[in-house]
């Protein structure tokens, strides 16, 4: 199978089901940003795996999120009413609930946050902070898409909730990545 199709040379791309849209369509922006987030998390997984036992569990949690994001992206790439929707993996409410539980559990392992912090500390923490900002952009893209195109509201709300919770999860786990390796948060210093 060839990777290049040449069908996008005219500035369009295909959605799941074959419909062609402009490459700057809101739907493409939304799922493209989710894909970018997944790639950013892939880099974080690589770093987490090189941290040995200290960050191995975090690598596993990140891989779970990557798989969930693939499902989110597939829904964003599928126009409403597509017959292919029936074969897509579900987006589950339980994912956001699990993220909340993991946020609570991880927060209990660290000192209470009393100051603003800067992205940094360890490489893993910095990568998770970067992924957090991409998650926020993905969330904004879904909101924009919902405003301009009719979408299945219940599923889109599940996706929005998941992305919102994920950005919080990434913030907490960036702090945890520092904590697990004995590196403190990088505190914002007011001038």
PABA-548978 format. One record per residue (C-alpha): x, y, z. Coordinates in steps of 0.05 Angstrom, whole numbers, plus 32768, in hexadecimal, padded with zeros to 4 digits. Layout:
BEGIN
XYZ ...
***
This chain:
BEGIN
800080008000 801B80447FED 801C807A8022 801380B37FF1 7FD280B87FCA 7FDC80FB7FA8 7F9181097FB5 7FA381417FE5 7FCD81677FB4 7F9181947FA7 7F8C81AA7FF0 7F5681798004 7F56813B802E 7F268101803A 7EFD80F58078 7EEA80B08090 7EB6809B805D 7ED780BF8022 7EBA81058026 7EEF81388010 7EF981798035 7F2C81B18034 7F6A81A3805E 7F5A81E18087 7F1481C98098 7F0481CC80E3 7EFB818180E6 7F42817680CB 7F5E81A980FB 7F3C81878136 7F5281408127 7F968158810E 7FA281798151 7F8D81398175 7FC081148149 7FF58148815C 7FE4813D81A5 7FEC80F2819C 803180FD817C 8046812A81B5 803180F481E6 805980C181BD 809780EA81CB 808580ED8215 807C80A18216 80C2809781FA 80DF80C48230 80B580A28266 80CE805D8250 811680738254 810B8087829D 8109803F82B4 80DB802882EB 80D2806F8305 80A7808582CA 8093804282AA 804D804582C7 8045808A82AA 805A80708265 8022803D826A 7FEE8071827D 8004809C8242 7FFE80628212 7FB78057822A 7FA880A0821B 7FC8809A81D6 7F98806181C5 7F5D808A81DD 7F7280C681B4 7F73809A8176 7F2A808B8182 7F1B80D5818E 7F3E80E6814D 7F1780B28126 7ED580D1813C 7EED8116812A 7F0180FC80E5 7EBC80DF80D8 7E84810D80C0 7E40810880E1 7E1380D280C3 7E4D80AA80A6 7E3E806080A1 7E86805480B9 7E75807080FE 7E59802D8114 7E9E800D810E 7EC380438135 7EDC8035817B 7EB1805781B0 7EC6809481D7 7EB58083821F 7EA080AF8259 7ECA80818285 7F0A809B8265 7F0080E18283 7EEC80C282C5 7F2C809882C5 7F5580D782B7 7F3480F982F2 7F4580BE831F 7F8D80BE8307 7F92810A8312 7F7A81018359 7FA980C78367 7FE580EA834A 7FD6812C836D 7FD7810883B0 801F80F383A3 8038813A839D 803B817983C6 800181A883BD 800B81DA8385 800E822183A2 80308247836A 802E824C831F 8060821F82FE 8084822282BB 808981E7828C 80CA81C3829A 80F2819C82CC 80FE815A82AA 80F9814C8260 80BC8121826C 809981588294 80A8818B825D 808D815C8228 804D81518250 8044819C8258 804B81A4820D 8018816D8202 7FE981918233 7FEA81CF8207 7FDB81A681C9 7FA1818581EF 7F8581CA81FE 7F8B81DD81B4 7F68819C81A0 7F3081AE81D0 7F2981F381B1 7F2881D3816B 7EEE81A5817F 7EC881E1819C 7ED18207815A 7EBC81CA8132 7E7D81C2815C 7E6B820A814E 7E6F82058102 7E5A81BE80F2 7E208194810B 7E3D815C8136 7E2381268162 7E20814F81A2 7E25811781D5 7E6480FA81B6 7E84813F81AC 7E76815081F5 7E99810F820A 7ED4812281DE 7ED6816981FB 7ED3814F8242 7F0A811D8234 7F3881518215 7F2A8182824D 7F3A814E8283 7F768136825B 7F97817A825D 7F8E817B82A9 7FA9813482AC 7FE681498284 7FF4818482B2 7FF1815882F0 801B812182D0 8050815382B9 805781658303 8057811B8315 808E810D82E2 80BA81408306 80A58126834B 80B580DD833A 80FC80EF8326 8108811F8360 8106815E8337 80DD81998351 80AA81C1832B 80C781FE8306 80A68237832C 809282768307 80BA82B18322 809682F4831F 80C2832D8309 
***
